[in-house]
Amino acid sequence: MLILVRDNNVDQALRVLKKKLQQEGIVREMRLREHFEKPAEKRAREKAEGIRRARKLAQKKLNRELGIGPAKKSKPSRSMK
């Protein structure tokens, strides 16, 4: 992973790095590995995550079928001046 520091702006580079780590799930994995998790706790957590994913997917599917959801933004027309 490569993060460029532009104009000695380390704060901006750190924000970009944190965002990339978050998107790849590395931060979440580090938090999970901070402490030992019993196998039974791991199974329960993974099962709950699966149930959450399935519910979220079902809700999205239902919303799509009913046409409920955020309105799609139309791109403004470009007029030549």
VEXBAVO-118474 format. One line per 3 residues: number of its first residue (from 1); their letters; for each residue x negated, y, z negated of N, C-alpha, C, O, CB. Coordinates in nm, 3 decimals, padded with zeros to 5 digits. Glycine has a CB too. Layout:
N
NUM) A) X:Y:Z:X:Y:Z:X:Y:Z:X:Y:Z:X:Y:Z | ...
//
This chain:
81
1) MLI) -00.086:-00.116:00.000:00.000:00.000:00.000:-00.090:00.123:00.000:-00.184:00.132:-00.079:00.097:00.000:-00.122 | -00.061:00.215:00.088:-00.145:00.333:00.103:-00.061:00.459:00.081:00.042:00.478:00.145:-00.212:00.335:00.243 | -00.107:00.542:-00.009:-00.040:00.669:-00.037:-00.141:00.780:-00.009:-00.250:00.782:-00.065:00.013:00.676:-00.186
4) LVR) -00.104:00.871:00.078:-00.193:00.982:00.111:-00.167:01.100:00.018:-00.053:01.134:-00.012:-00.175:01.024:00.258 | -00.277:01.161:-00.027:-00.267:01.281:-00.110:-00.295:01.400:-00.019:-00.405:01.414:00.034:-00.367:01.277:-00.233 | -00.196:01.483:-00.003:-00.211:01.598:00.086:-00.233:01.725:00.005:-00.163:01.749:-00.094:-00.086:01.614:00.177
7) DNN) -00.328:01.804:00.045:-00.358:01.933:-00.018:-00.379:01.920:-00.169:-00.337:02.007:-00.245:-00.244:02.032:00.009 | -00.444:01.813:-00.212:-00.472:01.787:-00.354:-00.346:01.788:-00.440:-00.352:01.821:-00.558:-00.570:01.889:-00.407 | -00.233:01.753:-00.381:-00.106:01.750:-00.454:-00.083:01.608:-00.507:-00.014:01.527:-00.445:00.013:01.795:-00.361
10) VDQ) -00.143:01.580:-00.622:-00.135:01.447:-00.681:00.005:01.417:-00.733:00.049:01.303:-00.730:-00.236:01.434:-00.794 | 00.076:01.519:-00.782:00.211:01.498:-00.833:00.303:01.444:-00.725:00.381:01.351:-00.749:00.268:01.629:-00.889 | 00.294:01.501:-00.606:00.377:01.456:-00.495:00.340:01.311:-00.457:00.428:01.230:-00.430:00.361:01.550:-00.373
13) ALR) 00.211:01.281:-00.455:00.166:01.146:-00.422:00.216:01.045:-00.525:00.254:00.933:-00.490:00.012:01.141:-00.412 | 00.215:01.084:-00.652:00.266:00.995:-00.757:00.415:00.968:-00.739:00.460:00.855:-00.759:00.241:01.054:-00.896 | 00.491:01.071:-00.703:00.635:01.053:-00.679:00.658:00.954:-00.565:00.746:00.868:-00.573:00.702:01.188:-00.647
16) VLK) 00.579:00.967:-00.459:00.593:00.878:-00.344:00.558:00.735:-00.385:00.627:00.641:-00.348:00.502:00.924:-00.227 | 00.450:00.720:-00.463:00.408:00.587:-00.509:00.516:00.523:-00.595:00.550:00.406:-00.575:00.278:00.597:-00.588 | 00.571:00.597:-00.690:00.676:00.544:-00.777:00.797:00.502:-00.697:00.858:00.399:-00.726:00.716:00.648:-00.882
19) KKL) 00.833:00.580:-00.597:00.949:00.549:-00.514:00.926:00.419:-00.436:01.016:00.336:-00.426:00.979:00.665:-00.417 | 00.805:00.402:-00.381:00.774:00.280:-00.305:00.775:00.158:-00.396:00.826:00.052:-00.359:00.636:00.294:-00.235 | 00.717:00.172:-00.516:00.715:00.062:-00.611:00.858:00.023:-00.651:00.889:-00.095:-00.666:00.632:00.098:-00.735
22) QQE) 00.942:00.123:-00.670:01.081:00.100:-00.708:01.154:00.025:-00.597:01.227:-00.070:-00.624:01.153:00.233:-00.738 | 01.135:00.067:-00.472:01.204:00.006:-00.359:01.163:-00.140:-00.341:01.245:-00.223:-00.301:01.176:00.084:-00.232 | 01.037:-00.172:-00.369:00.989:-00.308:-00.351:01.018:-00.397:-00.471:00.991:-00.517:-00.466:00.841:-00.307:-00.324
25) GIV) 01.071:-00.341:-00.578:01.109:-00.420:-00.694:00.994:-00.454:-00.788:01.008:-00.539:-00.875:01.171:-00.546:-00.649 | 00.883:-00.388:-00.770:00.765:-00.418:-00.852:00.786:-00.370:-00.995:00.746:-00.438:-01.090:00.639:-00.354:-00.793 | 00.849:-00.254:-01.012:00.873:-00.199:-01.146:00.963:-00.294:-01.225:00.938:-00.321:-01.342:00.937:-00.057:-01.137
28) REM) 01.067:-00.343:-01.160:01.162:-00.434:-01.226:01.092:-00.563:-01.268:01.114:-00.614:-01.378:01.281:-00.465:-01.132 | 01.008:-00.615:-01.179:00.936:-00.738:-01.210:00.838:-00.718:-01.326:00.822:-00.806:-01.410:00.861:-00.788:-01.086 | 00.773:-00.603:-01.330:00.680:-00.574:-01.440:00.755:-00.571:-01.573:00.706:-00.623:-01.673:00.608:-00.440:-01.416
31) RLR) 00.874:-00.510:-01.573:00.952:-00.502:-01.696:00.995:-00.641:-01.742:00.997:-00.671:-01.861:01.075:-00.413:-01.677 | 01.029:-00.727:-01.645:01.070:-00.863:-01.681:00.953:-00.942:-01.739:00.972:-01.028:-01.825:01.127:-00.936:-01.558 | 00.832:-00.914:-01.693:00.715:-00.990:-01.737:00.649:-00.933:-01.862:00.552:-00.990:-01.911:00.615:-00.994:-01.626
34) EHF) 00.700:-00.823:-01.915:00.641:-00.765:-02.035:00.649:-00.861:-02.152:00.556:-00.870:-02.233:00.711:-00.634:-02.071 | 00.760:-00.935:-02.162:00.782:-01.027:-02.272:00.822:-01.161:-02.215:00.878:-01.170:-02.106:00.889:-00.974:-02.369 | 00.791:-01.266:-02.290:00.828:-01.400:-02.245:00.979:-01.414:-02.248:01.046:-01.370:-02.341:00.761:-01.509:-02.334
37) EKP) 01.030:-01.477:-02.144:01.173:-01.501:-02.135:01.195:-01.652:-02.137:01.139:-01.725:-02.056:01.234:-01.437:-02.005 | 01.277:-01.697:-02.229:01.303:-01.840:-02.240:01.371:-01.889:-02.112:01.444:-01.814:-02.049:01.391:-01.872:-02.364 | 01.346:-02.014:-02.074:01.408:-02.067:-01.953:01.561:-02.056:-01.954:01.622:-02.029:-01.850:01.368:-02.212:-01.934
40) AEK) 01.623:-02.078:-02.069:01.769:-02.067:-02.077:01.814:-01.924:-02.054:01.916:-01.900:-01.989:01.820:-02.118:-02.214 | 01.739:-01.827:-02.108:01.772:-01.686:-02.088:01.755:-01.648:-01.941:01.833:-01.570:-01.886:01.684:-01.596:-02.177 | 01.650:-01.703:-01.878:01.625:-01.674:-01.738:01.739:-01.727:-01.651:01.786:-01.657:-01.561:01.491:-01.735:-01.693
43) RAR) 01.782:-01.849:-01.677:01.894:-01.907:-01.601:02.020:-01.823:-01.618:02.090:-01.796:-01.521:01.920:-02.053:-01.645 | 02.048:-01.782:-01.741:02.168:-01.703:-01.768:02.161:-01.568:-01.697:02.260:-01.522:-01.640:02.186:-01.681:-01.920 | 02.043:-01.505:-01.699:02.026:-01.375:-01.633:02.043:-01.388:-01.482:02.111:-01.308:-01.419:01.889:-01.316:-01.665
46) EKA) 01.980:-01.491:-01.424:01.990:-01.512:-01.280:02.133:-01.545:-01.238:02.179:-01.502:-01.132:01.895:-01.623:-01.235 | 02.202:-01.623:-01.320:02.341:-01.655:-01.289:02.428:-01.529:-01.292:02.512:-01.508:-01.204:02.396:-01.760:-01.389 | 02.408:-01.445:-01.394:02.484:-01.322:-01.406:02.454:-01.229:-01.288:02.544:-01.163:-01.237:02.452:-01.251:-01.539
49) EGI) 02.326:-01.223:-01.245:02.290:-01.139:-01.131:02.358:-01.189:-01.005:02.405:-01.109:-00.923:02.138:-01.137:-01.112 | 02.365:-01.320:-00.988:02.431:-01.378:-00.871:02.580:-01.347:-00.869:02.636:-01.315:-00.765:02.411:-01.528:-00.869 | 02.642:-01.356:-00.985:02.785:-01.325:-00.996:02.808:-01.178:-00.961:02.903:-01.145:-00.890:02.838:-01.356:-01.138
52) RRA) 02.721:-01.090:-01.013:02.732:-00.947:-00.984:02.719:-00.921:-00.834:02.795:-00.844:-00.777:02.626:-00.867:-01.062 | 02.619:-00.986:-00.771:02.599:-00.968:-00.627:02.721:-01.014:-00.549:02.765:-00.947:-00.455:02.475:-01.043:-00.580 | 02.776:-01.130:-00.587:02.892:-01.185:-00.516:03.013:-01.093:-00.531:03.085:-01.069:-00.433:02.926:-01.325:-00.569
55) RKL) 03.035:-01.040:-00.651:03.147:-00.948:-00.672:03.131:-00.820:-00.591:03.226:-00.770:-00.531:03.161:-00.915:-00.821 | 03.009:-00.769:-00.591:02.982:-00.645:-00.516:03.004:-00.667:-00.367:03.062:-00.582:-00.299:02.837:-00.596:-00.543 | 02.958:-00.781:-00.315:02.977:-00.813:-00.174:03.125:-00.829:-00.141:03.171:-00.780:-00.038:02.900:-00.940:-00.138
58) AQK) 03.200:-00.897:-00.228:03.343:-00.916:-00.206:03.416:-00.781:-00.207:03.506:-00.758:-00.127:03.403:-01.010:-00.313 | 03.376:-00.692:-00.299:03.439:-00.561:-00.307:03.411:-00.479:-00.181:03.500:-00.412:-00.129:03.389:-00.485:-00.431 | 03.286:-00.485:-00.132:03.252:-00.413:-00.010:03.333:-00.466:00.108:03.381:-00.390:00.191:03.102:-00.424:00.019
61) KLN) 03.346:-00.599:00.115:03.422:-00.661:00.224:03.568:-00.618:00.220:03.626:-00.585:00.323:03.411:-00.814:00.217 | 03.627:-00.618:00.101:03.766:-00.575:00.085:03.783:-00.429:00.124:03.879:-00.394:00.194:03.811:-00.597:-00.061 | 03.691:-00.344:00.081:03.698:-00.202:00.114:03.688:-00.180:00.265:03.756:-00.094:00.321:03.587:-00.125:00.043
64) REL) 03.601:-00.258:00.331:03.588:-00.246:00.475:03.717:-00.284:00.546:03.759:-00.218:00.641:03.474:-00.333:00.526 | 03.781:-00.391:00.498:03.905:-00.437:00.559:04.018:-00.337:00.540:04.100:-00.317:00.629:03.946:-00.572:00.501 | 04.022:-00.275:00.424:04.128:-00.178:00.394:04.095:-00.038:00.445:04.181:00.050:00.445:04.152:-00.173:00.245
67) GIG) 03.974:-00.019:00.487:03.934:00.113:00.536:03.909:00.213:00.426:03.912:00.334:00.449:04.038:00.167:00.627 | 03.884:00.162:00.306:03.856:00.250:00.191:03.706:00.271:00.184:03.628:00.180:00.210:03.911:00.188:00.057 | 03.667:00.390:00.149:03.524:00.414:00.131:03.489:00.555:00.171:03.575:00.635:00.207:03.442:00.316:00.211
70) PAK) 03.362:00.584:00.164:03.319:00.720:00.198:03.342:00.747:00.346:03.320:00.660:00.431:03.171:00.740:00.162 | 03.386:00.866:00.375:03.409:00.904:00.513:03.275:00.915:00.585:03.178:00.967:00.530:03.488:01.037:00.522 | 03.272:00.866:00.707:03.149:00.874:00.783:03.130:01.016:00.831:03.222:01.079:00.883:03.150:00.774:00.902
73) KSK) 03.010:01.065:00.812:02.980:01.202:00.852:02.954:01.206:01.002:02.877:01.126:01.055:02.859:01.258:00.774 | 03.019:01.299:01.067:02.993:01.315:01.210:02.880:01.414:01.228:02.865:01.509:01.152:03.121:01.362:01.285 | 02.800:01.388:01.329:02.687:01.476:01.354:02.739:01.605:01.417:02.823:01.602:01.506:02.581:01.407:01.448
76) PSR) 02.688:01.718:01.370:02.733:01.845:01.428:02.687:01.853:01.574:02.577:01.812:01.609:02.678:01.965:01.347 | 02.774:01.906:01.656:02.739:01.918:01.798:02.632:02.026:01.815:02.633:02.129:01.748:02.865:01.951:01.884 | 02.541:01.999:01.904:02.432:02.094:01.928:02.472:02.182:02.046:02.487:02.135:02.158:02.296:02.020:01.955
79) SMK) 02.489:02.307:02.018:02.524:02.399:02.125:02.400:02.481:02.160:02.325:02.526:02.073:02.643:02.492:02.082 | 02.382:02.500:02.287:02.266:02.576:02.332:02.301:02.725:02.331:02.402:02.766:02.388:02.220:02.531:02.474 | 02.219:02.802:02.267:02.244:02.946:02.257:02.143:03.020:02.336:02.147:03.143:02.341:02.242:02.993:02.114
//
